[in-house]
Amino acid sequence: MNIKLALVGIATVLALVMYVPLFHRILTRKSTRDFSKPTQWMILIVQLVNLSLAMIENAWYLSGLYVMHTMLVGVTLWLVYKYYGPPTVG
């Protein structure tokens, strides 16, 4: 088995295991606790940068992982804004 493919598979499973409970908590409790809007935006930007780098390097196995992870972060941001509205300035 290709080691790169195995590692990306493990990372994909871990990301899904991480986000499914978060989505469940947001949907049932309407609470994100420590998942602040600025933090989620920074995570989204990091994932987009990583995706860009993977595509530039023709790393198709990483591109797929970053696409999936970027979509999960995007859904998280959408849920946070759905329940909490736009961020407020101090």
C-alpha positions, 0 to 999 in steps of 0.5 A: 500500500502507498504510504502517502495514501494510507496517511491521508486516509488516516488524516481524513478519518481523524478529521471526520471523527473531530468534526462530526461531534462538533456539528452535533454539539452546535446543532443540539446545544446551539453552543460552540464553546471554544470555537470562536469565529476568528479562530475558525476563519484563521483555520479556513485560511490556513486550509486554503493556503495548504490546498493552494500549496498542494495543488502547486506541488501536484500533490493530489493526495493532499489536495483531496484532504485539504478540500475535505477539511476546508469544506468541514471548516466552512460548514463549521463557520456556517453553523457558528454564524447561523446561531451567533450572527456576525462577529462583534467588535470589542 
